[in-house]
Amino acid sequence: MKSTLLSVALLTSVLPAQGVAWWAGTWDDAVEDARRRNVPLIVAFVMDNEEANDRVVAGLYKDDAFIKATERAVAILACPNTHKPIEQKINGKNMRVCSKFGHATCEAHKQMEMEVRLTFWPDGRVATPTHIIVLPDDTKVGMLSDVMPTGSYVSALKTGRTKLGGRGLTRVEYAQAIELLEQAKAAIAADDYAGSVALLATFDKRTMGTPLAEDALAVRTALGEKGVGLVARAEAAAGSGDWIGALRLLRGGMAAFRGTDLFRILKKADSRLSKTKEGRVAVKLLKAEDRARPSFDKARKHEQERDYVRAVKAYFRVLSLAAGSPLAAEARSRLAALKADGEVAPLVSKVMASQEAELELKEARALLRQRKRDEARAKLQRIVKDWPATSAAAKARKLLESDG
């Protein structure tokens, strides 16, 4: 496997616009692109001011069937002539391209003609229009001279793909596959091992039968190496007091490596940590977080939709369900940010006061059940003092009166 991948930026810069997506780089890069996508190349030799060439440009290159067929190929334009540049939108960006062929500049198709002329026409005498189908290993599988029916070109490209075997990727599919691989790497770095496994499974499905599939081997190796070190990392986290983080590491690994020897090692370590005093507390908090996670996700969605009142209520539900957890701390941070926003604060101040009072009331009642009367009374008095106009304050007054 090559030590470097073609960048996603390069790939997306050549995604198809309308018409044939003529290659805009060098011949060597085109061959490498075809190899990794497992597709043939079609090399088009054309020139200006000749009737057959003009028919190919006006007819074949505008034909939907031909355009679709070239999506699973690398289309090489070899033309020595210069044309007026125009603006064309490619991949959402306006670019200056050749007015006759589109997608690439005149400099690109002129340079390509110089690069490939002697490769396919050793004596330098080029017959146009001619289309040559060639595999990434330089094997020629077809040559179509003059103007042929569209089906002939489509059939020749199909023959090239058949000889390669496996699946061929369009440029869009290739760029998406590369992005999946990058996401899998990022998931490993974020300790989301199950997420990385899922991304790699999708990558495998989309790239099966292509050389690109080999690129996942290095990511899988990195994933396995991370997995082996999870027990030591979890024990170190627990040793530093992060019991929740320790159990998350182990359980994320268990989900990712289920069915392997590593799964059993991770499960044993999880069981050992979970049975400690601190581990039992962490297990309860993790379960509470699982219950609160849907509310947190709803709150984030409400924020995105600028429905701040519902967002506040959802965040307070997280605080109620998962008090003392990292997720609750994150919810509290979001509430603080909303309260500090000059535009949002007036919209949520009333509901925030009401929700805060209700949360305190819930905690006060819990203290009463635990017979911690002094602590409960202090909380009830705080509710009455800080949020006197809320329904929670009215309930707190009654509890204080009944307590004598």
C-alpha positions in Angstrom: 0.0 0.0 0.0 1.3 3.5 -0.8 2.4 5.4 2.2 0.1 8.3 1.4 -3.5 8.5 0.0 -4.7 11.0 -2.6 -6.2 13.7 -0.5 -10.0 14.0 -0.2 -9.5 17.6 -1.3 -8.0 16.4 -4.6 -10.6 13.8 -5.1 -13.5 16.2 -4.5 -12.0 18.7 -6.8 -12.6 16.4 -9.7 -16.1 15.2 -8.8 -18.4 15.2 -11.8 -20.2 18.3 -13.0 -22.5 18.2 -16.0 -21.0 16.2 -18.9 -17.9 14.0 -18.9 -15.7 14.5 -15.9 -12.4 14.8 -17.8 -9.3 14.2 -15.7 -7.6 17.4 -14.8 -4.2 16.1 -13.5 -1.3 14.2 -14.8 -1.3 10.8 -16.6 0.5 9.1 -13.7 -2.1 10.4 -11.3 -4.9 9.2 -13.6 -3.4 5.7 -13.8 -3.1 5.6 -10.0 -6.7 6.8 -9.6 -7.9 4.1 -11.9 -5.9 1.5 -10.1 -7.3 2.4 -6.7 -10.8 2.7 -8.0 -10.4 -0.5 -10.0 -11.7 1.0 -13.2 -10.4 1.3 -16.8 -9.2 4.5 -18.5 -10.7 5.8 -21.7 -8.3 8.0 -23.6 -10.0 10.4 -26.1 -7.8 11.8 -28.9 -9.7 14.7 -30.6 -8.9 17.9 -32.3 -10.6 21.0 -33.8 -12.0 21.7 -37.3 -12.8 18.2 -38.5 -16.3 16.9 -39.1 -16.0 13.5 -37.3 -14.3 15.1 -34.3 -17.0 17.8 -34.2 -19.7 15.0 -34.2 -18.1 13.2 -31.3 -17.9 16.4 -29.2 -21.5 17.5 -30.1 -23.0 14.0 -29.8 -21.1 11.3 -27.9 -19.8 13.6 -25.1 -23.3 14.9 -24.5 -24.9 11.5 -24.5 -26.2 10.5 -21.0 -25.4 6.8 -21.5 -21.8 7.6 -22.4 -21.5 10.1 -19.5 -22.8 7.5 -17.1 -20.4 4.8 -18.4 -17.4 7.1 -17.9 -18.3 7.6 -14.2 -16.8 4.2 -13.5 -13.7 5.0 -15.6 -11.1 7.7 -15.8 -11.8 9.9 -18.8 -8.6 11.3 -20.4 -9.0 14.1 -22.9 -6.0 14.6 -25.3 -6.6 17.6 -27.4 -3.8 20.0 -28.6 -6.1 23.0 -29.3 -6.9 26.1 -27.3 -10.4 27.3 -26.6 -12.0 30.2 -24.8 -12.3 29.7 -21.0 -15.7 29.9 -19.3 -17.1 29.7 -15.8 -18.5 26.3 -14.8 -19.8 25.2 -11.4 -18.0 22.0 -10.3 -18.6 20.4 -7.0 -20.4 23.6 -5.9 -17.5 25.9 -6.9 -17.2 28.2 -9.9 -14.1 27.3 -11.9 -12.7 28.5 -15.2 -12.6 25.6 -17.7 -12.4 24.9 -21.4 -15.6 26.2 -23.2 -15.5 23.3 -25.7 -15.1 20.3 -23.4 -15.9 21.6 -19.9 -14.6 20.3 -16.5 -10.9 20.7 -17.3 -8.8 23.6 -18.5 -7.4 23.8 -22.0 -3.9 23.7 -20.4 -4.9 20.3 -18.9 -6.1 18.7 -22.1 -3.1 20.1 -24.1 -0.6 18.9 -21.5 -2.3 15.5 -21.4 -2.1 15.2 -25.2 1.6 15.8 -25.0 2.0 13.2 -22.2 0.1 10.4 -23.9 0.6 10.9 -27.7 3.8 8.8 -28.0 2.5 6.2 -25.6 -0.4 5.3 -27.9 1.0 6.6 -31.2 4.7 5.8 -31.3 5.3 7.4 -34.6 3.7 10.6 -33.4 0.9 10.5 -36.1 -2.4 10.8 -34.3 -5.7 9.7 -35.9 -8.7 11.5 -34.5 -11.2 10.9 -33.2 -10.0 7.8 -31.5 -10.9 6.4 -28.1 -8.6 3.8 -26.5 -9.7 1.7 -23.5 -6.7 0.8 -21.3 -6.3 -0.9 -17.9 -4.2 0.6 -15.1 -1.5 -2.0 -16.0 -1.2 -0.6 -19.5 -3.2 -3.4 -21.1 -5.2 -2.1 -24.1 -8.6 -3.7 -24.3 -10.2 -1.7 -27.1 -9.7 1.0 -29.7 -12.6 2.8 -31.4 -11.6 5.0 -34.4 -13.8 7.5 -36.2 -17.4 7.9 -34.9 -19.2 4.8 -33.5 -22.6 4.3 -32.0 -22.7 5.2 -28.3 -23.3 1.5 -27.4 -19.9 0.6 -28.8 -18.1 2.9 -26.3 -20.3 1.8 -23.4 -19.6 -1.9 -24.3 -15.9 -1.3 -24.6 -15.8 0.3 -21.1 -17.9 -2.6 -19.7 -15.3 -5.0 -21.2 -12.5 -3.1 -19.4 -14.4 -3.3 -16.1 -15.0 -7.1 -16.6 -11.3 -7.8 -17.2 -10.4 -6.0 -14.0 -12.9 -8.0 -12.0 -14.4 -6.9 -8.7 -16.2 -3.7 -8.2 -15.3 -0.3 -9.8 -15.9 2.9 -7.9 -17.1 6.2 -9.2 -15.1 9.3 -8.0 -17.9 10.2 -5.7 -17.9 6.7 -4.2 -14.1 6.7 -3.9 -14.1 10.1 -2.1 -16.8 8.8 0.3 -14.8 5.6 1.0 -11.7 7.7 1.8 -13.8 9.8 4.2 -15.2 6.7 5.9 -11.6 5.5 6.5 -10.7 8.9 8.0 -13.7 8.8 10.2 -12.7 5.3 11.4 -9.3 6.6 12.3 -10.9 9.6 14.2 -13.2 7.2 16.0 -10.2 5.2 17.2 -8.5 8.4 18.4 -11.8 9.3 20.3 -11.9 5.8 21.9 -15.1 5.0 20.0 -14.0 1.5 19.0 -17.4 0.2 18.2 -18.0 3.2 16.0 -14.7 2.5 14.2 -15.6 -1.1 13.6 -19.0 0.0 12.2 -17.3 2.5 9.8 -14.8 -0.1 8.7 -17.6 -2.6 8.0 -19.3 0.0 5.8 -16.0 0.8 4.1 -15.4 -2.9 3.4 -18.9 -3.2 1.9 -18.3 -0.3 -0.5 -14.8 -1.1 -1.5 -14.9 -4.9 -1.8 -13.0 -6.1 -4.9 -11.0 -2.9 -5.2 -7.3 -2.2 -4.3 -8.7 0.5 -2.0 -10.0 -2.2 0.3 -6.4 -3.0 1.4 -6.1 0.5 3.0 -8.3 -0.7 5.9 -5.6 -3.2 7.0 -3.5 -0.4 8.6 -6.6 1.0 10.4 -7.5 -2.4 11.7 -4.0 -3.0 12.9 -4.2 0.3 14.8 -7.6 -0.6 16.2 -6.2 -4.0 17.5 -3.2 -2.3 19.1 -5.5 0.1 20.9 -7.6 -2.7 22.0 -4.7 -4.6 23.5 -3.8 -1.6 25.6 -7.4 -0.9 26.9 -7.1 -2.8 30.2 -3.9 -0.9 31.2 -5.5 2.4 30.2 -8.7 1.6 32.1 -6.8 0.6 35.2 -4.8 3.9 35.0 -8.0 5.9 34.7 -9.5 4.2 37.7 -6.3 4.8 39.6 -6.6 8.5 38.9 -10.2 8.5 40.1 -11.9 8.4 36.7 -14.0 5.3 37.2 -16.6 6.2 34.7 -13.9 6.8 32.0 -12.4 3.4 32.9 -15.6 1.5 32.5 -16.4 3.4 29.3 -13.1 2.4 27.8 -13.6 -1.3 28.6 -17.2 -1.4 27.5 -16.5 0.4 24.3 -13.8 -2.2 23.6 -16.2 -5.0 24.5 -18.7 -3.8 22.0 -16.1 -3.5 19.3 -14.2 -6.7 19.9 -17.2 -9.0 20.7 -16.5 -12.6 19.6 -12.7 -12.3 20.0 -10.3 -13.4 22.7 -9.8 -9.7 23.5 -13.5 -9.4 24.4 -13.1 -12.0 27.2 -10.0 -10.2 28.6 -11.9 -6.8 28.6 -15.0 -8.3 30.2 -12.9 -9.8 33.0 -11.3 -6.4 33.7 -14.8 -4.7 33.6 -16.2 -7.2 36.1 -13.2 -6.7 38.4 -13.5 -2.9 38.4 -17.3 -2.9 38.6 -17.3 -4.9 41.9 -15.3 -2.3 43.7 -17.0 0.4 45.8 -16.1 3.1 43.3 -16.9 0.9 40.4 -20.5 0.2 41.7 -21.1 4.0 41.9 -19.7 4.4 38.3 -22.0 1.7 37.0 -25.0 3.4 38.5 -24.0 6.7 36.9 -23.4 5.1 33.5 -26.9 3.5 33.7 -28.3 6.9 34.6 -26.5 8.5 31.7 -28.0 5.8 29.3 -31.5 6.8 30.6 -30.7 10.5 30.2 -29.0 10.4 26.8 -32.2 10.7 24.7 -33.2 13.8 26.6 -29.7 15.3 26.1 -29.9 14.6 22.3 -33.4 16.2 22.2 -32.1 19.2 24.0 -29.3 19.7 21.5 -31.8 19.3 18.6 -34.1 21.9 20.2 -31.1 24.3 20.5 -30.3 23.9 16.8 -34.0 24.6 16.0 -33.9 27.6 18.3 -36.6 26.1 20.5 -34.8 27.2 23.7 -37.7 26.7 26.1 -37.9 23.0 25.2 -34.1 22.8 25.2 -34.0 24.0 28.8 -36.6 21.6 29.9 -34.8 18.7 28.3 -31.5 19.7 29.9 -33.1 19.8 33.3 -34.5 16.3 32.7 -30.9 15.2 32.2 -30.0 16.8 35.5 -32.8 15.0 37.1 -32.1 11.6 35.6 -28.3 11.6 35.8 -27.3 13.8 38.7 -23.6 13.7 39.3 -22.6 12.2 36.0 -20.4 13.8 33.3 -23.5 14.1 31.1 -25.2 16.1 33.7 -22.2 18.4 33.9 -22.4 18.9 30.2 -26.1 19.7 30.4 -25.3 22.2 33.2 -22.7 23.8 31.0 -25.2 24.2 28.1 -27.7 25.8 30.5 -25.1 28.2 31.7 -24.3 29.2 28.1 -28.0 29.8 27.4 -28.3 31.9 30.5 -25.3 34.0 29.5 -26.7 34.6 26.0 -28.2 38.1 26.0 -30.7 37.2 23.3 -31.8 33.9 24.7 -31.8 34.6 28.5 -35.0 36.7 28.4 -36.8 33.9 26.6 -35.9 31.2 29.1 -35.4 33.0 32.4 -38.9 32.0 33.7 -38.8 28.4 32.7 -35.2 28.1 33.9 -36.2 29.4 37.4 -39.2 27.0 37.5 -37.0 24.0 36.4 -34.2 24.9 38.9 -36.7 25.1 41.7 -38.3 21.8 40.8 -34.9 20.1 40.7 -34.1 21.5 44.2 -37.5 20.3 45.4 -36.8 16.8 44.2 -33.5 16.7 46.0 -35.1 18.1 49.2 -37.7 15.3 49.1 -35.0 12.7 48.6 -33.3 14.1 51.7 -36.5 13.9 53.7 -36.9 10.2 52.7 -33.3 9.7 54.0 -34.3 11.4 57.3 -31.8 14.2 56.6 -34.2 16.8 57.9 -31.8 19.7 58.4 -30.3 19.5 54.9 -33.8 19.1 53.4 -35.1 22.1 55.4 -32.1 24.3 54.1 -33.0 23.3 50.5 -36.7 24.1 51.0 -35.9 27.5 52.5 -33.6 28.2 49.6 -36.4 27.4 47.1 -38.8 29.8 48.9 -36.2 32.5 49.0 -34.6 32.2 45.5 -37.7 31.2 43.4 -40.7 32.6 45.4 -43.1 32.8 42.4 -42.7 29.2 41.3 -45.0 26.3 42.0 -42.1 24.5 43.6 -41.9 27.3 46.1 -45.5 26.9 47.1 -44.9 23.1 47.6 -41.8 23.9 49.6 -43.7 26.2 51.9 -46.3 23.5 52.6 -43.5 21.0 53.4 -41.8 23.6 55.7 -45.1 24.2 57.5 -45.8 20.5 57.9 -42.4 20.0 59.3 -43.2 22.5 62.0 
